Each structure stands twice: as C-alpha cells, then as structure tokens.
Amino acid sequence: MNFSDLFATAQAWIFETIVQPLMFYVGLGEFIEDAFEGVEWFLIGVCQLVLLYIVLRPLEAKLPVHKFTDPKARWNDFIYTALHRLGAFSVLIFFVLDPVLDALTGLLHLEGVNPFNLENLWPGMLDHPVLVFLLYLVVLDFFDYWYHRASHQFNWWWGLHSLHHSQRNMNLWSDDRNHLLDDFIRGVYMGLIAIVIGVEPGQYILLVTLSQMVQSLQHANVRIHFGAIGERLLVSPRFHRTHHAIGIGHETRGKGTLGGHNFAVLFPVWDIIFGTALFDKEFAMTGIRDQLPSPDGSGREYGQGFWSQQWLGLKRMVGRDRPVSKPAQAQQDIRPAQHTSEGLG
C-alpha cells in the first residue's frame, strides 16, 4: 500500500468512525461533504507537523542563528501552528464564507454573470495542470504580498500583526504565531481571491500546504540562504529574517515609522518590482524596537502565553496598551540590525 492509499484509508476511517456520527448528532448533516474535506485538511496538517519536525528541527540544532533565551518560545509557537495546520482555523473560515458565497453565487446567476476562471484565459491550459498550479501560486502570492504590506501600514492593523514580529526567538513553528483576528481577515481575503480566480477546493488545499511548508522554513532558526540568484527567486530564511529585523523589517528606513522591507511571502520578485527588497548578508536579531528597554527602563509587552498575546493584540489595535517596566538586557540582545548590503527599497 502506497502513501496515497494509506492517506485515503485513514481519511475514510476517521470520517466514518468519528466525524460523520458527530456531525449528525449535533444536527449538521447538511455539511457532511464539507466535513470529509475537513478531515483531509486535518491529516495533511498532521503530515506537515511530522515532516517539519523531522526535517527542520535537526537543521535548527546543527545550523542555528541564535541561542534561545526563552525556553517556552518554541512550545508557545507550536500551539499556533497546530491550531492552523490541523484545520481548526479553516473550518471556522468555511462556516463564515460558505453562506455568503452561496448567496453571492445565486445573485450572479440571476444576473446572468458566469464565474471567472483564470484557466480559461489561455486555450489549452487545462492540458498542463502543473502550469495551472504554478499560475495560481504566483497570482495568490501577488495578493498575499499586498495584504502583508498593508498590515505594516495602518496602526490598528500593525497592532495585530506586530504579535508575529514580537518573537525574539524565531523557530520552525513561528510562521503561524499571529493574532487570530489578523489570520481570520487574511483567510477570508485569500479564500475569496482563490474563489474569484477559479481555484478548486482540492487545488487550494495543495496551494496552501506548499506555501505553509516554505514559510515554516523561512522562519526557522537556521543559518541558510539561497545564494545571489536563489535569494531573488524564492524567499529564504535569511531574506525573511531581514523582514523580522529590529529597526529594519517593520520600519521605514529605520526611522521608527511603519513600513519595512521584504514583504513577499514566496517570491521576492514583488519586493524587487515594488521597491521594498533588501538583500542583507547578515542574519539579524529579530523583534520590535519598542520591546527593547528605553532609557527609563520601559518597553512594550507582547505577552508570554497564547491568551495574553491575543488580549494584548486587541489592546494594541485600539491603542489601549502602554509600555511597562522591563529588566535590562544584554547589549547584543537589543542591538537593532544594520543595513549591511544592497537595498532595493
């Protein structure tokens, strides 16, 4: 039995033994087909977690950028990753999007508007499924770049997204360390775009999975780069670490105002085209400038645990949090990153 058969068998067993009876018991039988797809999300997430740990954890041990100063950092980030990769967040977004999209589709049909499909732009594209998949990947990444960049431009939005940047001990689980509201908005945004351009549900699962795996590598505590050419083709751990660098990644030219560099999620070409790329040869320290103790010893608190991080994110969004007193830290731990090589932004 190959992996595909084993996966299908596991999906069918979990669905028939656990999910299907539970769905009927709680009166959600009309969503039974979608629940079967949800089991697929769950199993793909399990495979991701296992693969990430097997591949990236040894790399972090062998090629680390920094030593961990917070032993709980990795575990807390794992909670975020498990929540997202095992499908819980996808289920929540589905229950919000499904009735809205059904109503919208019905309205468009009444008006005689046929759904748009990116595959129909070029004759014969359906004969090249790999090409179609790559096209969807590039288009979704383009919109993801602008979403990410926007989250660095508005104070309320940065109040949520800054949770992601507040990790001083970046690791293989840090990709999903986000505020739930921010992730919900992004999930709805990307889901709507995928539907508008004609992405099938099965394709979307694969697109999201591939993107997530690459992003986990980008956030890992590994001293890895892709070379002068490769860094411009695919976002590397070094390229993305610059995005998380203190004083550079989330600020406009280090001046303390919202902005930053290297917003691309997968393909650096968007940063190059739109003037936000910074190809730094250093592996910078990560975090946010206002986390660092000021001359009076105060700094902004971003929370140590899941719930405190979520609560403080909401307070930052509405401008209700205040800096608190923080203990002194080692100089090398608080030094903002410096521009050390070519900047295109």
N, C-alpha and C positions, 0 to 999 in steps of 0.2 A: 504494500500500500504506500503510494507516494504522499508527499506533504499535502497536496491539494485534496486528495481523497480523505486524508486524516482530518483536515480542517473542516471539510463538509460534514463528515460524520460527527465531529464534536459540535458543530453548529446545530445540526438536526437534533442531537441528544439533549443539549441544553434547552433548546426551544421547546421540544415536545415534553420534556420532563419537568421543567421549571417555569419557563416564561409563559407558554401558552395557557396552562392551567391558572396561573396567577392573573393573566390578562382577563380571562373570562370571569374569574372570581371577583375582581374589582370593577367589572362592567365596562371593560374597554375592548370588547371583542371586535369592534369596527376597525381597530388599529392593529389587528393581528398580523397582517402582511408587513407592516412597518416594523413591528416588533421583531420579526425574523431578520430584517435588515439590521436592527439594533444589536442582535446577538453577533452579527458579523463584525460590527464596529468593536464590540467587546473583545472578541477573540483576536482581532487584528491588534488591538491595544495590548493585550497580554503578550502577543508575539513581539511587539515593539519593546515593551519593558524588558523582556528577557534578552533580546538582541542588543539593546542599548547597554545593559549591564555587562554582558559578556564581552562586547567589543570596546566600549568607551571606558569602563571602569579600569581595566588594566592599562590603557593608554594614559589615563589621569595619574596612575601610580608611577608610570615609567617616565612620562614627559610632562610633569606639572609646571604650570606657570608660577604658582604661588603656593605657600603652605596655608592650610586652613586655620583661621583664627577663631572660627565659630563652629564647634563640633556638631551643632544642631542644624547648620545651614543646609546640608545635603538632604537630611531627612525631611525638613520642612518643605523643601522644593519638590521632593518626591511625592508629597501629598498632592500638590498641584498637578504634577504630571499624571498620576494615577487617576485623578478626577477627570482630566481631559481625555487621556488616551483610552480609558476603559469605556467611553461612550456616554457617561452621565451628562456631560455638557451638550453633546449632540442631541440627546433625547429632549432636553429642555428646549433647545432652539427649534426642534421639529414641532413641538406642541404649540409654539408661538407662530412659526411660519406657515404651517400646513393650512389652517383655516383661512389665513389672509391670502395665500397664494391661490387657494381654490376659488375664493370669491373674485380675485383679480382675473384668473383664467376664464371664469364664466362670463365676466363682464366683457373681456376682449373678444370672446367668441360671439357674443351678441352683437358686437360692433363690427364683426367680420374681420378681425385682426388675427392673423396667423402667428404663432410663436416664432421668434427669430432663432436661427440655428447657425452658429459660426461655421459648422461643417459644410453648409450649403453655399458658402461664398466662392469656393473653387470646385469645379467639376472633378470628380474622381477622388476627392479627398477621403471618402469613406473606404477606398481601397487601400489606404495607408494608415491603419489605426495608430501606429507609433507616432506618425507625423501629427495626427489629430490630437493625440495625448500631449505632445510637446507644445502644440499651439495653445491648447487650453492652459497648460502650465505657465507659459510666458504671459498670456493675457491676464490670468489671475494674479500673477506676481506683479504685473504693472499696477493693478488696482491696489494690491496689498502695500506696495511702496508708498502710494499716496495716502493710504489710511495711516500707515506708520508715521509718515512725515507730519500729517495733520495732528497726530497725538502729541507731537512735540511743539505745536504752535499755539495752542489755546490753554490758558491757565487751568480751567476746570478739567480739561482732558488730560493734561500733564499731571494733574493731581492724582488721577487714577493710574496712568501709565508709569508714573515715577516709581511705583512699587516694584516694577520689573527691573528698574535700573538701580534700586537700592541694595541689591545683592553685592556685598563686598567679597564674597567667596563664591564666585561663579563656578558652576559644576554642570555635569551632564544632564541634570534634572531642571536646570534654571530656565529653560525655554518657556515653560508653562507657568512660571511664577508671575502671574498677572492678577489684577483685580477682576473679580467675576463680572462686574458690570462692564468693564472695558472689553473683556472677552466675549460677553454676550452681544455687545454692539458690533464687534468685529465679525462674530459668527453670522449674525443676521446680514450684515453688509456683504460678506463673501458668498454666503449662500444665495442671496438674491442675484448677485452678479453671475454666479455659476448657472443659475436657472435661466437668466436672461440670454446668455450666450449659448444655451442648449446643452449643458453638461448633464449627462445621465447620472443617476444616483450611484451606480457601480463605478463609473469613472471618477466621480467626485471623491469617493472613499479612497481610491488609489492616489489621486492627486494630493489629497490632504495628508495621507500617510507618508508619501515620499517627501513632501515639504517638511513635515514634522521631524522625520529622521535627520534630514540635513540640518535643520535648526538645532536639534539636540547636539550635533557635532559642533556647531558654531559656538554654543555656549559652554562646551566642556572645558575643564581646566587642563588644556593640552597645548603645548608649545608647538603648534602645527601651522604652516602656511602652504600656499599652493604655488609659490613662485611668481615671477613678474607677470607672466601671461595668465596662469591659472587664477591668480587673485582677481583678474578682470573678467573672468568667465563665470566663476562661482564664488559666492560669499564664503570665505574661510574663517576659521576660529580667530585668526589674527585680525582680519578685516572687521569682523563683527565686534571683537573685543575693543577696537578703537571706538566703535559706536557707544560702548559702555564706559569709556574712559572718563575719569573725573576731569571736568573742566573742558572737555572737547566733545564727547559724544552727544551730550544733551544741551550744549550751549552754543551760541553763535560766536564762532571765532574766539572762544574762551572769555567772552565779555560778561558772562553771567545772565544773558538774556536767552529766552527759549529758542531752540533751533538745533543745530548739531550736524553730524556727518554720518554717512554710511547707513542710510535707512533701508536699503534694499534687503529683501527677505531671502531671495535666492540668487538673483542675477545682478551683479554690480553695475551692469550697463545703465540702469536707471539713474544711479548716483552720478555716473560719468556724464550722461546726457544732460541731467538737470543740475549739475554743478555742486553736488553735495558729497562727492567722493573724497576720501583722504586715505592714501596708501601709506600707512605708517609702518616702519620696520620694527617698532618696539611692541612688546606685549604689555600694555598699560595696566595700572591698577584701576579697578572698577569701583563704581559707586556714584554718589551725587555730592556735589560740593557742600550743600547745606547740611549733610550728615556730619561733616567734619567740625570739630570744636572751633568756635570763633574765639577771638581774644578774650571774651568774657566767659568762656567755657561752655557756651550753649550751642546746641545743634538740633536739627530736626530729627524726630524719632519716627521710624517707619515700621516699627513693630517687630517682635521676635517670633510670634506664632501666627498661625493661619488667620484666626479670627481677629486678633489685634491688628494685623496688616490690612484686613478688609475694612475694619472700622476706621482706622486712621486714613485710609484712602478716601473714604467718603467725606471725612472731615477736611482733607486737603482739597477735595473737589469743590466744596462750598466755602473754602477759605477760613475754616474754624480751628485749624490746628496751630500750635505755637511751638517755637523751639524750646527745648528743655536742657537742663544742665547735663553735660556729658563728661566723663573722665578723660584725662589726657591720653593720647595715643602716640605710638612710636612715629617718628618723623617719616620713615619710609612708608608707613601705612597710610599717611594722609597726604602725601605729595601728589598734586594733580599731574596728569600726564602732560607731556610737552609735545609740540609738533616736531617731528624729527625727520620727516621726509616729504616727498612730493604731495602737495594738496591740490585737488582739482576743484575745490569748492570755495 
